[in-house]
Amino acid sequence: MMPTLFRYLLDEAGLRDYNDFLPHFRLAARELDEAGLRNLEPALKTFESWYYGKRQPQKDARRVLRRMFNLSIDELWSDVPAGSTPPPPTRLRTSTTDEPVDRGAVLAQMKRTADMAARRAAEFAMGTERGQLGLETLGLLTDEVGTIVERYQKVPLTEVWEDIARVQDEVFGHIEGGRARPSQLRELHVLATILSLHMAKGCHDMGDPKLAMMQARTAGVCAQHAEHAGLVALSFGVKSLVAYWANKGGQAFRYARQGTEECPDLRGSAAIWLRSLEARAAALLGDEESAREAIQHAESLRERVQPDDLDALGGILTFSEAKQLYYTVEAQTLLGLGSPDLAANAENAVRGFSDPGARDWAFGDQAGAQCNLALARLHGGDLDGAAEAIRPVLDLATPLRNHGIVASVTRVAGALGQSAARTGQVAGQLRQEIEAYEPNRLALPRP
């Protein structure tokens, strides 16, 4: 078989090794300057499939390669006859360090300098109010928490983890210091709850349910002190989430139900999340009737939801319609369902997370929805469709492969092993890629 132009160009540039190729791919992805591409990188198995001409790139990867070589995918995957010498691409460089400094790079450096200066200014402002909790200190803490909430579900955990830990420590220190007025103390407990919820989610993302549960319980205590029903509900929701991904369906169900019972008058989306968590936990237990009832309750609550202060903050503190559909589909796939209607709903759930620029977009939810679509198609006997659905997850940049995403991919592997087409070539290749997925996951920071 003749080599592709893609392989020929990599050989000529000395980039046939995966680790040599990646810096060039990352550079091209950054140059496109789009949020959904900045952390994009192919897995080793994916690169090898490209190199040996077994598979062409899909979706976003195609755009990055076009940027990298300034050639179309059809041109890159055309055959190179023996003895021919194609012209070199106009963009591919043999070094990623010899590029001229452009205005974008200068601006990025200026922004980093501005960020450092702003942090130093904030430290100065807080220092001048030492001995008391001033309005500016509380305002700065509130702004930092808002930034964490906004960024958490859109970037790798490594980019926000230190900030969460630092601000949580500062808020705890102000609560323990005894200098806050009663109204300020309540607001500090609100901030402490939100930060502890994010710490719990972060520990869960790293695959440590024990530490995640400790942070979730701390969030519950802070929420009770803040007398904030929505945050109390979220603390139960996070405990249910952690138990669910630890395959403790009974605990997950009880925490979700307890949250609903403790906070019966909620009108924000947290109430819908609790019911949706209940549905997933019931499905994990194989209780189809309870799952169906919880889904119906969630749909009924959506009809009369009244967005509250937590919905206004966004991030993991709100539960969008797209996320609700994602949870509903997941509950149904856990029950082994595979109807055309379920496949259509799964496709709609994926579309709900197709815009990285949307306020409620989350890379974890997008990956989970894609895995659920793969499961729905597998249950319906569509192996090729399942492979297509999970492809973007397998190509996900390693810093984004958190515990929940890896667990979702593992579920697809389990369903693949029970598929009637499990002995076919497509199933075999897909199984190999999934088996390599978790070991290749980039080590996340430990709490």
C-alpha positions as CSV (number, residue, x, y, z in Angstrom):
1,M,0.0,0.0,0.0
2,M,1.4,3.4,-1.0
3,P,2.0,5.9,1.9
4,T,-0.3,8.9,2.2
5,L,1.0,12.4,1.7
6,F,0.4,13.0,5.4
7,R,2.8,10.2,6.3
8,Y,5.3,11.3,3.6
9,L,5.4,14.9,5.0
10,L,5.8,13.7,8.6
11,D,8.7,11.4,7.5
12,E,10.4,14.3,5.6
13,A,10.0,16.6,8.6
14,G,11.3,14.0,11.1
15,L,7.9,13.9,12.9
16,R,7.0,10.3,12.6
17,D,7.2,9.9,16.4
18,Y,4.0,10.8,18.3
19,N,5.9,12.9,20.9
20,D,7.6,14.9,18.1
21,F,4.3,15.4,16.2
22,L,2.3,16.7,19.2
23,P,4.0,20.1,19.7
24,H,3.2,21.0,16.1
25,F,-0.4,19.8,16.4
26,R,-0.8,21.8,19.6
27,L,0.7,24.9,18.0
28,A,-1.7,24.7,15.1
29,A,-4.6,24.2,17.4
30,R,-3.7,27.3,19.5
31,E,-3.3,29.4,16.3
32,L,-6.9,28.7,15.4
33,D,-7.7,30.5,18.7
34,E,-11.0,28.8,19.5
35,A,-11.9,27.6,23.0
36,G,-12.9,24.1,21.9
37,L,-9.5,23.5,20.1
38,R,-6.9,24.9,22.5
39,N,-6.6,21.6,24.4
40,L,-7.3,19.3,21.5
41,E,-4.8,16.6,20.8
42,P,-5.0,13.1,19.4
43,A,-4.4,9.9,21.4
44,L,-1.4,7.8,20.5
45,K,-3.6,5.2,18.8
46,T,-5.4,7.8,16.8
47,F,-2.1,9.3,15.5
48,E,-0.9,5.8,14.6
49,S,-4.1,5.2,12.7
50,W,-3.6,8.5,10.8
51,Y,0.1,7.7,10.1
52,Y,-0.5,4.3,8.7
53,G,-3.5,5.4,6.7
54,K,-6.1,3.3,8.5
55,R,-8.4,6.2,9.3
56,Q,-8.8,9.9,8.4
57,P,-9.2,12.5,11.1
58,Q,-12.7,13.7,12.2
59,K,-14.2,17.1,12.8
60,D,-12.0,19.5,14.8
61,A,-8.8,17.5,14.2
62,R,-9.3,18.0,10.4
63,R,-9.3,21.7,10.9
64,V,-6.1,21.6,13.0
65,L,-4.3,19.5,10.4
66,R,-5.4,21.8,7.6
67,R,-3.9,24.7,9.6
68,M,-0.8,22.7,10.3
69,F,-0.1,21.8,6.6
70,N,-2.1,24.3,4.7
71,L,-3.5,21.3,2.7
72,S,-6.9,19.8,2.5
73,I,-7.6,16.4,4.2
74,D,-8.2,14.9,0.7
75,E,-4.8,16.1,-0.4
76,L,-3.1,14.9,2.8
77,W,-4.7,11.4,2.5
78,S,-3.9,11.0,-1.2
79,D,-1.4,8.3,-2.2
80,V,2.3,9.2,-2.9
81,P,3.5,7.1,-5.8
82,A,6.9,5.5,-5.3
83,G,9.8,7.6,-6.5
84,S,7.8,10.9,-6.5
85,T,8.8,13.9,-4.5
86,P,5.8,16.1,-3.5
87,P,6.5,19.7,-2.7
88,P,6.7,20.6,1.0
89,P,3.7,22.2,2.7
90,T,3.8,25.9,3.1
91,R,3.0,25.9,6.9
92,L,4.7,22.9,8.5
93,R,7.8,23.9,10.5
94,T,10.5,21.6,11.7
95,S,10.7,23.5,14.9
96,T,8.0,25.0,17.1
97,T,10.4,27.4,18.7
98,D,11.6,29.4,15.7
99,E,8.3,31.1,14.9
100,P,8.4,34.9,14.8
101,V,6.7,36.7,17.7
102,D,3.3,38.0,16.6
103,R,0.9,40.4,18.1
104,G,-1.2,37.5,19.5
105,A,1.8,36.2,21.5
106,V,2.6,39.7,22.7
107,L,-0.9,40.2,23.8
108,A,-1.0,36.9,25.6
109,Q,2.2,37.9,27.5
110,M,0.6,41.2,28.4
111,K,-2.4,39.5,29.7
112,R,-0.3,37.2,31.9
113,T,1.5,40.3,33.3
114,A,-1.9,42.0,33.9
115,D,-3.1,38.9,35.7
116,M,0.0,38.9,38.0
117,A,-0.4,42.6,38.7
118,A,-4.1,42.2,39.5
119,R,-3.4,39.4,42.0
120,R,-0.7,41.5,43.7
121,A,-3.2,44.4,43.9
122,A,-5.8,42.2,45.4
123,E,-3.3,40.9,48.0
124,F,-2.4,44.5,48.8
125,A,-6.1,45.5,49.2
126,M,-6.8,42.6,51.5
127,G,-3.7,43.4,53.5
128,T,-4.8,47.0,54.2
129,E,-8.0,45.7,55.6
130,R,-6.2,43.2,57.9
131,G,-7.8,43.1,61.3
132,Q,-11.3,43.6,59.9
133,L,-13.3,42.1,57.0
134,G,-13.8,45.1,54.7
135,L,-16.3,45.5,51.9
136,E,-13.5,45.3,49.3
137,T,-12.0,42.1,50.7
138,L,-15.4,40.4,50.6
139,G,-16.0,41.8,47.1
140,L,-12.6,40.5,45.8
141,L,-13.4,37.0,47.3
142,T,-16.8,37.0,45.6
143,D,-15.3,37.9,42.3
144,E,-12.7,35.2,42.5
145,V,-15.4,32.6,43.4
146,G,-17.4,33.8,40.4
147,T,-14.4,33.3,38.1
148,I,-13.9,29.8,39.4
149,V,-17.5,28.9,38.9
150,E,-17.4,30.2,35.3
151,R,-14.2,28.4,34.3
152,Y,-14.5,25.1,36.2
153,Q,-16.4,23.0,33.7
154,K,-14.7,24.5,30.6
155,V,-11.0,24.0,31.3
156,P,-8.7,21.2,32.6
157,L,-8.8,20.8,36.4
158,T,-5.1,21.7,36.5
159,E,-5.9,25.3,35.4
160,V,-8.2,26.0,38.3
161,W,-7.3,23.6,41.1
162,E,-4.8,25.8,42.9
163,D,-7.2,28.8,42.8
164,I,-10.0,26.8,44.4
165,A,-7.8,25.6,47.2
166,R,-6.3,29.0,47.8
167,V,-9.6,30.9,47.9
168,Q,-11.2,28.2,50.0
169,D,-8.4,28.6,52.6
170,E,-8.9,32.4,52.6
171,V,-12.6,32.2,53.1
172,F,-12.2,29.6,55.9
173,G,-9.7,31.9,57.5
174,H,-12.1,34.9,57.5
175,I,-14.9,32.7,59.0
176,E,-12.6,31.4,61.8
177,G,-11.1,34.9,62.4
178,G,-14.2,36.2,64.1
179,R,-14.0,39.6,62.5
180,A,-17.0,39.4,60.2
181,R,-20.4,40.9,60.9
182,P,-23.4,38.6,60.9
183,S,-24.4,39.6,57.3
184,Q,-20.9,39.1,56.1
185,L,-20.6,35.8,57.9
186,R,-23.6,34.5,56.0
187,E,-22.0,35.6,52.7
188,L,-18.7,33.9,53.7
189,H,-20.6,30.7,54.4
190,V,-22.2,30.9,50.9
191,L,-18.8,31.3,49.4
192,A,-17.3,28.5,51.5
193,T,-20.2,26.2,50.3
194,I,-19.6,27.0,46.7
195,L,-15.8,26.4,47.0
196,S,-16.3,23.2,48.9
197,L,-18.7,21.9,46.2
198,H,-16.0,22.6,43.6
199,M,-13.3,20.9,45.7
200,A,-15.6,17.9,46.1
201,K,-16.2,17.8,42.3
202,G,-12.4,18.2,41.7
203,C,-11.6,15.3,44.1
204,H,-14.2,13.2,42.3
205,D,-12.7,14.2,38.9
206,M,-9.4,12.9,40.2
207,G,-11.0,9.6,41.1
208,D,-10.9,10.0,44.9
209,P,-14.4,9.5,46.3
210,K,-13.3,9.6,49.9
211,L,-11.9,13.1,49.7
212,A,-14.7,14.2,47.5
213,M,-17.3,13.1,50.1
214,M,-15.4,14.9,52.9
215,Q,-15.6,18.1,50.9
216,A,-19.3,17.5,50.0
217,R,-20.1,17.1,53.7
218,T,-18.2,20.3,54.5
219,A,-20.3,22.0,51.9
220,G,-23.4,20.7,53.6
221,V,-22.3,22.2,56.9
222,C,-21.5,25.6,55.4
223,A,-24.8,25.6,53.5
224,Q,-26.7,25.0,56.7
225,H,-24.9,27.9,58.4
226,A,-25.7,30.1,55.4
227,E,-29.4,29.0,55.7
228,H,-29.4,28.6,51.9
229,A,-31.8,25.9,50.7
230,G,-30.4,25.7,47.2
231,L,-26.9,25.1,48.4
232,V,-28.1,22.5,50.9
233,A,-29.7,20.7,47.9
234,L,-26.5,21.0,45.9
235,S,-24.5,19.4,48.8
236,F,-26.8,16.4,48.7
237,G,-26.6,16.4,44.9
238,V,-22.8,16.3,44.9
239,K,-22.8,13.4,47.5
240,S,-25.2,11.5,45.2
241,L,-22.9,12.3,42.2
242,V,-19.8,11.0,44.0
243,A,-21.6,7.8,45.1
244,Y,-23.1,7.2,41.6
245,W,-19.7,7.3,39.9
246,A,-18.3,5.0,42.7
247,N,-21.0,2.5,41.6
248,K,-22.8,2.8,44.9
249,G,-26.3,3.1,43.4
250,G,-28.1,2.7,46.7
251,Q,-26.2,5.5,48.4
252,A,-26.6,7.7,45.3
253,F,-30.4,7.2,45.3
254,R,-30.7,7.9,49.0
255,Y,-28.7,11.1,48.9
256,A,-30.7,12.4,45.9
257,R,-34.0,11.6,47.6
258,Q,-32.8,13.1,50.9
259,G,-32.0,16.3,49.2
260,T,-35.5,16.5,47.8
261,E,-37.0,15.8,51.2
262,E,-34.8,18.3,53.0
263,C,-35.5,21.1,50.4
264,P,-39.1,20.6,49.3
265,D,-39.8,24.2,48.3
266,L,-37.0,24.7,45.8
267,R,-37.9,26.5,42.6
268,G,-34.4,26.7,41.0
269,S,-32.8,24.0,38.8
270,A,-31.2,22.3,41.8
271,A,-34.5,20.5,42.4
272,I,-34.4,19.2,38.9
273,W,-30.9,18.0,39.3
274,L,-31.8,16.0,42.4
275,R,-34.6,14.2,40.6
276,S,-32.3,13.5,37.6
277,L,-29.6,12.2,39.9
278,E,-32.3,10.0,41.5
279,A,-33.2,8.6,38.0
280,R,-29.6,7.7,37.2
281,A,-29.1,6.0,40.5
282,A,-32.3,4.0,40.1
283,A,-31.2,3.0,36.7
284,L,-27.8,1.9,38.0
285,L,-29.7,-0.3,40.4
286,G,-31.8,-1.7,37.6
287,D,-35.0,-0.2,39.0
288,E,-36.7,0.9,35.8
289,E,-40.0,2.0,37.5
290,S,-38.3,4.3,40.0
291,A,-36.1,5.7,37.2
292,R,-39.1,6.5,35.0
293,E,-40.9,8.2,37.9
294,A,-37.9,10.4,38.8
295,I,-37.6,11.4,35.1
296,Q,-41.2,12.4,35.0
297,H,-40.8,14.4,38.2
298,A,-37.8,16.2,36.7
299,E,-39.8,17.0,33.6
300,S,-42.6,18.3,35.7
301,L,-40.3,20.5,37.7
302,R,-38.8,22.0,34.5
303,E,-42.1,23.3,33.4
304,R,-42.4,25.5,36.5
305,V,-38.7,26.2,37.3
306,Q,-37.9,29.7,38.5
307,P,-34.2,30.5,38.1
308,D,-32.6,31.5,41.4
309,D,-29.2,33.0,42.5
310,L,-27.4,29.8,41.9
311,D,-28.7,29.5,38.3
312,A,-27.5,33.1,37.8
313,L,-24.0,32.0,38.8
314,G,-24.0,29.1,36.3
315,G,-21.4,26.4,36.0
316,I,-22.0,23.3,38.1
317,L,-24.4,25.4,40.3
318,T,-27.1,25.3,37.6
319,F,-28.8,22.4,35.7
320,S,-29.6,23.2,32.2
321,E,-32.2,21.6,29.9
322,A,-29.3,20.1,27.8
323,K,-27.8,18.5,31.0
324,Q,-31.3,17.2,32.0
325,L,-31.6,15.4,28.6
326,Y,-28.1,14.0,29.0
327,Y,-29.0,12.6,32.4
328,T,-32.3,11.2,31.1
329,V,-30.6,9.4,28.2
330,E,-27.9,8.1,30.6
331,A,-30.5,6.6,32.9
332,Q,-32.2,4.9,29.9
333,T,-29.0,3.5,28.5
334,L,-28.1,2.1,31.9
335,L,-31.3,0.1,31.7
336,G,-30.1,-1.3,28.4
337,L,-32.7,0.4,26.2
338,G,-31.9,1.0,22.6
339,S,-35.0,2.3,20.7
340,P,-34.8,4.7,17.7
341,D,-36.4,7.4,20.0
342,L,-33.7,7.0,22.6
343,A,-31.0,7.2,19.9
344,A,-32.7,10.4,18.6
345,N,-32.7,11.9,22.2
346,A,-29.1,10.9,22.6
347,E,-28.2,12.8,19.4
348,N,-30.1,15.8,20.7
349,A,-28.2,15.6,24.0
350,V,-24.9,15.7,22.1
351,R,-26.1,18.7,20.0
352,G,-27.0,20.4,23.3
353,F,-23.2,20.5,24.1
354,S,-22.0,21.3,20.6
355,D,-21.1,24.9,21.2
356,P,-18.1,25.4,23.4
357,G,-18.9,29.1,23.5
358,A,-22.3,28.6,25.2
359,R,-22.7,29.6,28.8
360,D,-23.6,26.2,30.0
361,W,-21.2,24.2,27.9
362,A,-19.1,21.7,29.8
363,F,-16.5,19.4,28.3
364,G,-17.4,16.6,30.8
365,D,-21.1,16.7,29.9
366,Q,-20.3,16.8,26.2
367,A,-18.1,13.7,26.5
368,G,-20.7,12.0,28.7
369,A,-23.4,12.7,26.1
370,Q,-21.3,11.3,23.3
371,C,-20.6,8.1,25.3
372,N,-24.4,7.8,26.0
373,L,-25.0,8.1,22.2
374,A,-22.5,5.3,21.6
375,L,-24.3,3.1,24.1
376,A,-27.7,3.9,22.6
377,R,-26.5,3.0,19.2
378,L,-24.8,-0.2,20.5
379,H,-28.0,-1.3,22.1
380,G,-29.7,-0.7,18.8
381,G,-27.1,-2.8,16.9
382,D,-25.4,0.1,15.2
383,L,-21.7,-0.6,15.8
384,D,-20.4,1.9,13.2
385,G,-22.6,4.6,14.6
386,A,-21.3,3.9,18.1
387,A,-17.7,4.1,17.0
388,E,-18.5,7.5,15.3
389,A,-20.2,8.7,18.5
390,I,-17.3,7.9,20.8
391,R,-14.5,9.0,18.5
392,P,-14.4,12.6,19.8
393,V,-14.1,11.3,23.4
394,L,-11.2,9.0,22.4
395,D,-9.5,12.0,20.8
396,L,-10.0,14.2,23.8
397,A,-6.9,16.0,25.1
398,T,-5.4,14.0,28.0
399,P,-5.7,16.9,30.5
400,L,-9.5,16.7,30.1
401,R,-9.9,13.0,30.7
402,N,-11.3,13.1,34.2
403,H,-12.6,10.2,36.2
404,G,-16.2,10.5,35.0
405,I,-15.2,10.6,31.4
406,V,-12.9,7.5,31.7
407,A,-15.7,5.7,33.6
408,S,-18.2,6.5,30.7
409,V,-15.7,5.2,28.1
410,T,-15.4,2.0,30.2
411,R,-19.1,1.5,30.1
412,V,-19.0,1.7,26.3
413,A,-16.3,-1.0,26.4
414,G,-18.5,-3.2,28.6
415,A,-21.4,-2.8,26.2
416,L,-19.1,-3.5,23.2
417,G,-18.1,-6.8,24.8
418,Q,-21.7,-7.9,24.8
419,S,-22.5,-6.7,21.3
420,A,-23.3,-9.2,18.6
421,A,-20.7,-7.6,16.4
422,R,-17.9,-7.8,19.1
423,T,-15.7,-10.1,17.0
424,G,-15.7,-7.8,13.9
425,Q,-12.8,-5.6,12.8
426,V,-14.4,-2.3,13.9
427,A,-15.2,-3.7,17.3
428,G,-11.7,-5.0,17.7
429,Q,-10.0,-1.6,16.8
430,L,-12.4,0.2,19.0
431,R,-11.8,-2.1,21.9
432,Q,-8.0,-1.6,21.6
433,E,-8.3,2.1,21.7
434,I,-10.6,2.0,24.7
435,E,-8.2,-0.3,26.5
436,A,-5.4,2.2,26.0
437,Y,-7.5,5.1,27.1
438,E,-7.2,5.1,30.8
439,P,-3.5,4.3,31.1
440,N,-2.8,7.2,28.8
441,R,-4.8,9.6,31.0
442,L,-2.6,12.5,32.1
443,A,-1.9,12.4,35.9
444,L,-4.1,15.0,37.6
445,P,-3.0,16.9,40.7
446,R,-3.7,15.1,43.9
447,P,-5.6,16.9,46.6
